[in-house]
Structures are given as structure tokens and as C-alpha cells.
Amino acid sequence: MRGAVLHAPGNVRFEERDDPKTTNPTDAVIRTVATCVCGSDLWDYRGINEVAEPAPFGHEYVGIVEEVGSDVVTVQPGQFVIGSFFASDNTCPNCRNGYQTSCLHREFVGGCQAERIRIPLADGTLVATPGIPDEQHIASLLACSDVMGTGWYAAVAAEVKPGRTVAVVGDGAVGLCAVIAAKELGAERIIAMSRHASRQKLAVEFGATDIVPERGDEGVARIRELTGGIGADAVLECVGSAESMQQALRATRPGGNIGFVGVPHDVAIDGQELFFSHVALRGGPAPVRRFLPDLVDRVLSGRIDPGKVFDLTLPLEEVAEGYRAMDERRAIKTLLRP
Amino acid sequence: MRGAVLHAPGNVRFEERDDPKTTNPTDAVIRTVATCVCGSDLWDYRGINEVAEPAPFGHEYVGIVEEVGSDVVTVQPGQFVIGSFFASDNTCPNCRNGYQTSCLHREFVGGCQAERIRIPLADGTLVATPGIPDEQHIASLLACSDVMGTGWYAAVAAEVKPGRTVAVVGDGAVGLCAVIAAKELGAERIIAMSRHASRQKLAVEFGATDIVPERGDEGVARIRELTGGIGADAVLECVGSAESMQQALRATRPGGNIGFVGVPHDVAIDGQELFFSHVALRGGPAPVRRFLPDLVDRVLSGRIDPGKVFDLTLPLEEVAEGYRAMDERRAIKTLLRP
């Protein structure tokens, strides 16, 4: 089969790779129906993260089960399934506590920009849809595999509740999905920080009530202005840089909460600043599995449409162009179809 | 009147100071019934914090109202009152959200190791007891002014709930009061980290179910052993050093919570470690005012007896000895009576 491989920064090739197999009795192999390029892949693509090359790429997927190992009981060949970027058994104490991305047996699901994918711990990891979904839902179901699940976790980690004022830092696909999550969880006011017209437009469509194009101290000042001088109840940090974390910390009111889901790069949080801020912080790789059944329902019932974050669709074999378009910010997020 | 003044590290003198007055119409002046020495005072006493000297010292107090400014309506001369180390109006948005130590008009109440104290924003700050309390309750009421309120906040910030497993880092007065708080809030298991026999004994008396004398990585390993390998649901960090914060972070289970109330000294939290831990952090100067009415009730009804953390009582004029005893760890906490 064929799949995307990163050979060097900026150099992604679509090439022949070994066919995945059910190497463990708990594995499944799926035939990819859709996959995509993640903002976090760009850290590797740009050479900011060190990567052992050549590296099979991609960690978002929906597909049809082709084969299951002998221990797999909850999914079967022919079903349409969604999973998250970490495989989890969904039975260990951390899974039962709702933190499947800290599963004691977790395994990263990599190399998903490919025609077929091996899914470890298939019983705990995969969620099957009732029947094969319509073509119109594929993009939104794929979004649930990571960005929608991650935006949802940002909102849950920041304890978004009905009536709250929420600010979202970051207007990438995760930030935009975080707007959807804040809306669904009942936020009264949703301030999206964005200075790109197309992303502002989508943020408003998803439920943002205010747009703040300013960044840094000016952005913080604007949010304070909009919140009676004290800051937002909840801030969803969807970038992962030192600047965005600083911005989040200063834009949250005393007693408020930050959910941070951008993988931190060179971020150190000053203990005294955090202390005197009275702000709570919770982050991490989103336990998407916790939210998947609910998110799938919301997509299939037409309540949410996170698939709109994909503004470029390409054949899987043009994956390299998908990366280029996102790297050059010509696209928010690239969907790939085999 | 006379009060304690820090002249240089290790040099506290009890000397003549100006009588406090109601300089603002919202002030009250109280006659001190009891005051004490705080673990956080030791940072100044030891010269670790830089202090502009000479500095009037102390921030914990109970007393009798002597005089009130013309705007004060909720307390009156003759009443027995308790307040926190930050005066707060108790009406601003941050106060209404329960974070009175982030009051938009907050003012530090300093120089309390003295015969009389000026209390700013008396209406928002002071809580009067019903009648003059018995002598047996004075120590516990004084403890509510800071250490008991701070231990309570640690438990609330860490979302201690019935059935939870809680670990307390730090066996000073705040850590010991945090054990009381965890017990009152329904924790099923309370692990106190302490290697001092007298403090271990008090921790057990306050409700600790397990004692861990190990520190650092060994202490973390012990807590993981006691919690099925994953860590405690809630960790109450009552020290403020880089080591204690690290210990707290590694002893908390994914999805768990840390409440940190030791003022951080040279603490920087690594963004990636916090991210992958899935742990939530909330700290800060405890909004003691939020908890005071409830804590006063619990003391007067005999439910809690945090005054036991005072293991040395001295006449106020011997305040210097009170500092020495705590500095040399001969006393957990020194109570001072004028």
C-alpha cells in the first residue's frame, strides 16, 4: 500500500510502504476513508521538532474495518469506525477516569496518511457509527478524530458552563472547533482571537460573539475591556507557544480556568505569576475517546459541523501539496481522500 | 503601642510604634486578642525574601473592635472579629466570584504582631463572632485567619470531594490544616508527607490515614504504590519550593488536581511536563474571607480544632523568641498573646 513519509523538513513523499497487519490479537486494520494534515504535523514538517526520518506521517483517520485480531469483539469487518491518535484499552484506571490519552497501555497511532492503518487496542480505541455514514458527514466525523475532540477537551478542561464568557486563543482548526465546543457547552459569550478574515468568518459561523484581532498585551487588554476589566471566565489555549500561554494566563479572570491543548513548545510557567493569578490550568493530549460517542451523535444529528474547518480537499497521493498549503497558510486544514 | 519590627534577617524587635488610626472612613482599629508567626514570615526572617527594613511584621489576627470609620456598618466597637491577611471589599467582581485575595481594592494587612491593628475595608474584611468566644476557641479562631483558611483553599482548589484520595505535601501548620480540610470535605484516604514524629502524630489526629516520610522521587514512588500505581486524585502542595511542586506534580494521577498554597519561590513549571501529566493546577493566596463564616461555625461547634497547630504560646513581647523557635523547628507555630 502507499502512504506519506517525511524524509526531511519540507520533504513529504507519497510512497510504497509495508501493508499493515494485525500483529497483535487486539489489533484491527482499517481501510482509510479519509485522513488529514494536523497543525501539530507542521512542527515536524518545519524541522522544529526533531524527527527520526524517514517517518510515516499522520494520526487522524476514519475508515472501514478490514480485518480484526482474534481478541477483538466490539468492532467487525465492514464497519465504519473513528478513533483517536492514541490507542487506549479504555479499561485501565486512567481510562476509567476519562483520560484515555494517559492509558497505561496507550500506543500512538501513526502513519495514518496512508491507504491502510493498523489500530492497536481496537476494542478500546475504535467507535463504530450506526451504519455507513453519508458522504456529507465524512469530513465532520474525521474532524472528531482529533481537532473537534481536542477543541472539546479544551472547553471541558477550562470548565466551560452555561453562561460563561470564553476566550479562544488560536484560530487554527482546533481553535475553531473549540468555539463550537464552547457554544455547545452553553457559553454566553465567545471571544475568538483571530486576525485572518476567513477564520474570523468561520469562528462567527461556529458561534463566536466577538472577534479580537489584536495579540499579546493588546489582545489581553481588549479581552479585559470586553469582560468588565477582570478577564474571561475560561480561556482555551489552542496554540502551544510561550506567547499564547502568557496571553491566556493574563486574559483569564482570577478564579477562572485555562484549558490548554496546543502541545507546549519552550513554555515555562512562572510559579509566582500562576499563583497570584488565581487561575487554574489543565491541559494535555485530548482524551478524544471520552468524547467520541457524544461527538459522533452531534455530527450525525446535524448539530455540529466541524468538517467546515477543512478548506482544502486533495487526493491522498497529493499529500505533499496538502502540507505546503497549510505551511504557507493557504489552507486551515487539508482533508485527504484515498 | 508596641509591636514587632524586623530590622534585619534574624533580628525582630518588639518596640514602640505609632498607634493605628481609622485613616479612611472604611477602616476599623482592633485591639489584638491573639496573633502569631507564619511560616511565610520565615522567608523574610531568614533573609530569603528581600524586605525594606525596618518592617512591621505579622498578618494573622483576632481581636476586639475598638474604633470604626464613619462608613463602616457591619462591625461595631466591642465585637470579636477575625479577618484575613488581605483586606477586601467583598463586593467587587473578583470578590463575588469568591477570590477576595484578588479584590480589585485589596490591601495587605501587615504589622499584626502588635497591640493594635488598622483593618482597611472593615465591612468586607472582618467577620464578627456571635458574642465573645470562650478562651478555648481563641487559638482555633486565630488559625482560621490564615493557616486553616489556606489549608481549606488548598483542598477546594484541588477539588477534594467525598471518596477521594488526597496527598498533602508539607507538614507545617498549613499542611496540617489541609489534612483537616480534606477530612471535612469527605476524602476517604489522606496521605500526609511528613518525617517529624510530632507532626505525623498531629496529622493522624486531624484525619491522615497514611504517613509517607519519604521525599522526592522516593516519596512519589510511595504515593503511587499506595494509589494503585497512578497517583492521588488530589495533591495539596503546602510548601512552595521547586522540589515540593515537582513532587506534587508527579504524585497526582492523570486527571487529578493540585491545589498549591505555598508561595512559590524559584518555581518554573515545565509546560510539556504539565501538559502530558493531565493534572490541573490552581493556587494562590487563599481567599480566606470566602471560607471564614463556615470555618468559624465549625470551630465554635467543636467540629474542628485547628488551634492545635500552635505548640508554643508566648507573650507578644517575646515575639523574637517565637521566630527563633520556628526557625529552629522547635515549634510548628507560635501563638502570641498581648
Interface residues (C-beta under 8 A of the other chain):
Chain A: P93 N94 N97 G98 Y99 T101 S102 L104 A157 G228 G229 I230 G240 A242 M245 R253 P254 G255 F260 V263 P264 H265 D266 V267 A268 I269 D270 G271 Q272 L274 F275 F276 S277 H278 V279 A280 L281 R282 G283 G284 P285 P287
Chain B: P93 N94 N97 G98 Y99 T101 S102 L104 A157 G228 G229 I230 G240 A242 M245 R253 P254 G255 F260 V263 P264 H265 D266 V267 A268 I269 D270 G271 Q272 L274 F275 F276 S277 H278 V279 A280 L281 R282 G283 G284 P285 P287
